[in-house]
Amino acid sequence: MLRKSVEDSVLNRAKECLAKLAPQILGALQGPASQEKFDQLVEITGTPLPEGFLRLYGEHNGTDPNQVVNFFYGYTFLGLDECIRQSADYANIENSTALKNADSGIKTNYVFGACRVPIGDDKGTSLICVDLDPAPGGTFGQVILLDYDSNVALALADSIEKFIEDFSNDLANGRYTLNQEALEAGEHWLETDAEIDLSNWYGTQRWAYAKNWI
């Protein structure tokens, strides 16, 4: 398994921001994933995992599922056990439904697949996935939003590294706050501002180009 020094941590800047804004979320980050889990995922996907994926999960295996926290874009940061479970389920799905619309570089002939590995879940309508099966013009390991409710896919970043960089920049620029109701209950739950509200992407400025896709 590829491991990096603390100085090379893909999450360092984001963690610095979370230490100030939401220390409970920082504390919910789990330790590194095991080589066994990486091997299980490779067996399911049939392809090597991108370096950025190995670096991210080699540092933190998602957040503790027993804690009430969220992470990038307000989605749950899935541990590898859940990535493996969902990817295995999707490998057994007979895809008869195509995406209605997608950014260039994303295949549209299916919705779910083993090579769309979920790393974030809004527990309702969409997943943040690492795409190991891009279309021509896409990038192996690109990060996409899979809105399975609307059958739409959006390109979020061309790599995990860029995805985490964007997350860190949004944290540093105040685009995340804490939900006040959750805070009153003693929980740290991130809220995004309207510009980056990924679960309602069709109403945002960042993804305004795709608002007519649903």
Salt bridges, closest charged atoms under 4 A:
GLU51 OE2 - LYS4 NZ 3.76
GLU59 OE2 - LYS15 NZ 3.11
GLU59 OE2 - HIS60 NE2 3.74
ASP81 OD1 - LYS37 NZ 2.76
GLU82 OE2 - ARG85 NH2 2.58
ASP89 OD2 - ARG85 NH1 2.97
ASP133 OD1 - LYS107 NZ 2.75
ASP166 OD1 - LYS162 NZ 2.62
ASP170 OD1 - ARG175 NH1 2.74
ASP170 OD1 - ARG206 NH2 3.22
GLU195 OE1 - ARG175 NE 3.38
